[in-house]
Amino acid sequence: MRPLYLFVTICCLLAGWSCRPGIVFGEPQPAELPALGEIPRAYHGTFWCAAEAASLKIDRSAMVRRKELPIRLHKDEVAQDQRLAYANGRLQVLDWEADFPAQMLGDTLVATVVLRDTVFALGGHQVLKGAQGHLVLNAPLDHGAWAVTVASLTTWGRLSFSRASLPEDLERLKDIVPLDSVSHLGQRETQVLIRPTRAQFFRLLQEGVLFTGDCTQYERVAPLDPAHL
């Protein structure tokens, strides 16, 4: 993997993990319900997403995604790229102020770049609520808006995440909740702000108006070690 391709690959992965939502909310959802103080025990454990080749670890306070990216670079590529350095068994990515375990095998540097992304974490500004057997993850955005993602866990250990997305039929959305504002973020991007009541949010959830499909699916591979609970 050439250095330029390495950086492009990582940037694409990070961009895919954090996209700008088409629907945002005026307050954490569901409105009028209290926030949860911790992630329920049923969700704790380690999950695996085959589509992304990434794992997800959940404990009482956080959901952290992890992906390993194996790379092989010729030593001359490392020496010629000012963003990279190899020393003391570590590949240093200077732009990110990060380093990863590596070893030189002949003329080839072999390393594994580990990407970590905190999907959700309590203790900061994010808000967790429950709704009809699901978890609702609320993340603050600019100007007082909130991005909302629904996490659902089946009895056989399949975990799915679905972020509120802009429906093709806005009239159906407006039949349930008024549109507070509509912003055009670019030629092809529109963002809608809504302020549903608790009953309206439950209806949006039940009828699949916004949360129409699974963005990401994970299979449970291990329960969390009881020592960490």
Long-range contacts (C-beta under 8 A, 24 or more apart in sequence): 1-71, 1-72, 1-73, 2-73, 2-77, 3-73, 3-77, 3-78, 3-81, 3-83, 3-84, 6-69, 6-71, 6-73, 6-113, 7-83, 9-69, 10-69, 10-113, 10-115, 13-67, 13-69, 13-115, 14-115, 14-117, 17-65, 17-117, 18-117, 19-163, 20-185, 20-189, 20-191, 21-141, 21-147, 21-148, 21-163, 21-164, 21-165, 21-191, 22-164, 22-165, 22-166, 22-189, 22-190, 22-191, 22-192, 23-148, 23-164, 23-165, 23-166, 23-191, 23-192, 23-194, 23-210, 24-141, 24-145, 24-146, 24-147, 24-148, 24-164, 24-191, 24-192, 24-193, 24-194, 25-138, 25-145, 25-146, 25-147, 25-148, 25-164, 25-193, 25-194, 25-195, 25-196, 26-144, 26-145, 26-146, 26-180, 26-193, 26-194, 26-195, 27-146, 27-195, 28-127, 28-129, 28-136, 28-138, 28-146, 28-148, 29-129, 29-131, 29-136, 29-138, 29-146, 29-148, 29-196, 29-201, 30-129, 30-131, 30-136, 30-196, 30-198, 30-201, 30-202, 31-195, 31-196, 31-197, 31-198, 31-201, 32-197, 32-198, 33-129, 33-130, 33-131, 33-198, 34-129, 35-127, 35-128, 35-129, 36-128, 36-129, 36-130, 36-135, 37-122, 38-122, 39-63, 39-120, 39-122, 39-128, 39-135, 40-130, 40-135, 41-229, 42-153, 43-135, 43-151, 43-153, 43-159, 44-223, 44-224, 44-229, 45-220, 45-221, 45-222, 45-223, 45-224, 46-220, 46-221, 46-222, 46-223, 46-224, 47-157, 47-159, 47-218, 47-219, 47-220, 47-221, 48-218, 48-219, 48-221, 49-216, 49-217, 49-218, 49-219, 50-219, 51-216, 51-217, 52-216, 55-221, 56-119, 56-159, 56-218, 57-224, 58-224, 59-224, 59-228, 59-229, 60-229, 61-121, 61-122, 61-123, 62-118, 62-120, 62-121, 62-122, 63-118, 63-119, 63-120, 63-121, 64-116, 64-117, 64-118, 64-119, 65-116, 65-117, 65-118, 65-119, 66-114, 66-115, 66-116, 66-117, 67-114, 67-115, 68-112, 68-113, 68-114, 68-115, 69-112, 69-113, 69-114, 69-115, 70-110, 70-111, 70-112, 70-113, 71-110, 71-111, 71-112, 71-113, 72-108, 72-109, 72-110, 73-108, 73-109, 73-111, 74-107, 74-108, 74-109, 75-104, 75-107, 75-108, 75-109, 76-107, 78-109, 119-161, 120-149, 131-201, 131-202, 131-205, 132-202, 132-205, 132-206, 134-205, 145-193, 149-215, 150-205, 150-211, 157-219, 157-220, 158-217, 158-218, 158-219, 158-220, 159-217, 159-218, 159-219, 159-220, 160-214, 160-215, 160-216, 160-217, 160-218, 161-214, 161-215, 161-216, 162-211, 162-212, 162-213, 162-214, 162-215, 163-211, 163-215, 164-210, 164-211, 165-210, 165-211, 165-212, 166-190, 166-191, 166-192, 167-209, 167-210, 167-212, 172-209, 173-204, 173-209, 173-210, 176-200, 176-203, 176-204, 176-207, 176-209, 177-204
